[in-house]
Amino acid sequence: MPLSRRVKDLKASSTLQITSLANKLRSEGVDVVSFGAGEPDFDTPDFIKEAAIEAIRGGFTKYTPSTGTPELKKAIREKFKKENNLNYSTEQIVVSSGAKHCLFNIILSVIDDGDEAIIPAPYWVSYPEMVKAAGGVSSFAVTQAANDFKLTPGELKKLINKRSRLLILNSPANPTGCVYAKEELEALAEICVKNKIYIISDEIYEKLIYDELPHVSIAGSSDEAYQLTFTVNGVSKAYAMTGWRIGYFAGPLEIVNAIKNLQDHSTSNPCSISQKAALAALSASSDSVQKMRKEFEKRRDYLIWRMDRIPSLSYIRPRGAMYLFCNISKTGLASSDFAMRLLKDEKVAVIPGDGFGCDDYIRLSFTADIKAIEEGIDRLEKWLRQLLKKS
């Protein structure tokens, strides 16, 4: 029997493909250095684990309201108010099974067949596939390395037409690590307001910002922008809770109510135990988050110090997230070829940039300790010397 168009046309995640292959080699006893993971290598803090264990012991193992428990939604509301200066009611908040689930629900609820979603490139690999699954069309705004890969008002205006329905913005960004400033977001928000375009603001890396830069939420740009914006976040990255699968968002009440219906009939509630763990995470001090952020910044600084000494590679300094987006054009290889050959020859895993819309780049995650990063770059340098010598 034939597959449905929605499933047949979807592309596999290049991020998960390389990571899966690297994990397979490791399971066979191969010494692989991986720069592929899109998750912190830190363990979930003990106080969060304890909250989950207590939930199990206390019998908190039944259904909850499909969009999250009242106490968790209250904590999220307070988080938005305190940290983002955004005032949402609990009715405007939905808790889902990860931030990715939030994004999928929103896109499915605002994109109809033929509608266009504007996506700055480079982009996270799943954005276009989600739009495709909803029957929409991705309109890519090709950003420039000279501008740290940030979308400009001019680039946005060029793509707007009568079918434009949504702008997907990610700050701090995966894969580039770019962080938008307040003035940059206000300029983009003004254009969206003028053209009545919804905004998804994916802020999952909000806590991982470096160089003392502030995080700014585009929903706070104006009252009009607030009415058009879905602010998406979660506990996966900040609290090293990727496997717990808790994401959340807030947005316009009319759309949120429709998304509630969608979630009612698809997944129902996110895991009850994970919700208790997320409540503990959001209610605690930021000590564990800051400790992890400082370590990531230290790793980033070491990684770029090493990269500065490899003439065949270049990069834009990441200001946030967990990744270095590296230009490989001088090697003459396509990104997938580069990644597969490097993994085969030197057992170093990197993510090809073609899945992010940039075939001249690879993504390196600095979610490994300094010793592993050092070993991985040593192998990469050796491999590049041999590669360029042959050419």
C-alpha positions, -999 to +999 in steps of 0.1 A: +000+000+000+013+035-008+023+059+020+005+092+025+021+122+009+028+138+043+050+109+054+065+100+020+078+135+013+095+140+047+133+138+049+151+120+076+169+142+102+206+145+092+214+152+129+199+120+141+214+100+112+250+109+119+245+106+157+229+071+152+258+060+131+283+073+156+265+055+184+264+023+164+302+024+160+307+031+197+285+001+205+309-020+184+338-008+205+351+019+181+367+050+197+344+077+182+347+114+191+313+130+185+306+166+178+271+156+168+249+157+198+223+184+202+220+178+239+240+187+270+263+160+282+255+170+318+232+147+339+199+160+350+204+177+385+196+154+414+169+177+429+149+173+397+154+135+397+142+134+433+110+154+424+103+127+398+109+098+421+087+114+447+060+118+421+062+080+413+061+071+450+032+094+456+012+078+428+013+108+404+010+084+375-024+091+361-037+114+333-033+151+339-051+179+320-040+175+284-022+208+283-004+205+316-010+206+353-023+239+368+008+242+391+032+237+362+014+262+340+015+287+369+052+282+372+056+288+335+035+319+337+057+333+365+088+324+345+076+343+315+068+373+336+100+374+357+126+364+330+110+376+297+088+405+309+058+388+292+024+386+308+005+355+299-025+339+316-024+302+323-051+298+297-026+310+271+000+283+280+003+248+266+027+221+280+036+195+254+059+165+249+090+186+242+095+220+225+096+201+191+060+190+199+050+226+206+064+237+173+046+210+154+013+218+171+016+255+163+026+250+127-001+225+121-026+250+136-017+281+116-005+267+083-029+255+057-023+239+023-003+264+002+005+288+030+041+300+033+063+300+063+094+322+062+124+305+076+159+321+079+186+299+065+207+283+081+178+267+099+171+239+123+165+207+103+130+201+114+114+234+107+109+228+069+097+193+074+071+204+099+058+230+075+057+203+048+038+180+070+012+207+075+008+212+038+026+244+037+056+258+018+089+269+033+102+302+019+139+305+029+155+338+037+192+332+029+211+351+056+247+362+054+277+352+075+288+388+075+257+396+095+262+366+119+235+348+099+208+370+113+177+378+093+175+415+083+144+435+076+153+438+040+156+400+036+123+395+053+104+421+032+116+405-001+098+372+008+065+385+020+035+379-003-002+372+001+005+336+010+029+345+038+015+332+071+043+327+095+079+336+104+099+311+124+127+327+144+153+310+166+174+330+190+199+318+202+200+298+170+207+263+160+230+258+141+247+292+140+247+303+176+235+338+166+217+359+192+193+387+181+195+421+198+165+440+210+166+465+181+169+438+155+139+419+169+118+451+170+125+458+134+114+423+123+083+424+146+072+457+130+072+441+096+053+411+108+027+433+125+023+454+094+017+423+072-003+403+099+022+374+099+024+351+129+058+346+146+071+315+162+099+325+186+119+294+194+138+303+226+149+268+237+185+279+241+176+310+260+197+300+291+228+293+270+241+327+260+277+339+262+298+371+262+273+386+288+247+392+261+211+395+272+182+373+259+153+392+244+119+378+235+104+393+203+069+391+219+079+420+241+086+443+211+050+458+211+015+449+221+008+441+185+037+417+182+026+400+214-007+393+198+010+375+169+038+357+187+041+321+200+069+320+225+083+285+227+106+271+253+113+240+274+134+223+300+155+201+277+186+222+271+188+245+302+183+217+327+198+188+308+164+171+305+162+162+268+148+127+275+121+140+299+102+155+269+087+187+284+083+218+263+059+247+266+046+278+248+023+307+252+005+327+225-027+342+212-057+327+231-078+319+201-050+298+185-040+283+218-076+270+223-074+253+189-041+238+198-056+225+230-082+206+209-054+192+187-034+180+216-066+165+232-070+142+202-033+134+196-010+129+225-033+140+254-011+151+283+027+151+285+042+126+309+028+133+344+061+124+361+081+146+338+058+175+346+066+172+383+103+172+374+098+203+352+080+221+380+110+214+403+134+227+376+115+260+370+109+266+407+146+262+417+175+287+417+196+290+385+228+276+401+229+244+380+220+263+348+247+288+353+273+261+361+265+244+328+264+276+309+299+286+322+313+252+312+298+255+277+313+289+273+347+276+284+344+248+258+333+272+231+363+294+237+387+264+235+371+252+203+373+285+185+409+289+197+417+256+180+397+265+149+416+298+145+447+277+138+432+257+110+435+278+078+412+257+057+382+263+080+364+294+092+335+302+114+312+329+129+317+332+166+286+316+183+271+338+209+247+312+222+234+276+220+259+247+219+273+247+183+300+260+161+289+264+124+320+259+104+327+268+068+344+239+049+342+254+013+380+255+010+381+217+012+360+214-020+338+187-004+300+188+001+290+187+037+276+151+037+307+138+020+329+156+044+310+143+074+309+107+062+346+106+052+357+121+085+337+096+105+350+067+084+386+078+083+392+093+117+361+083+137+350+119+143+313+127+140+301+161+128+268+171+114+266+181+076+253+215+069+231+205+040+203+196+064+205+231+077+203+247+043+241+254+039+261+227+021+294+246+026+292+242+064+293+215+091+280+218+127+302+209+156+285+206+190+306+215+221+287+192+244+318+171+251+345+178+277+376+197+268+397+165+266+373+150+240+372+182+220+410+183+220+412+148+207+385+154+181+402+185+167+436+168+167+421+141+145+403+166+123+435+186+117+454+154+108+427+144+084+425+178+067+463+179+062+461+146+044+430+156+024+445+189+012+479+173+005+462+149-019+443+177-037 
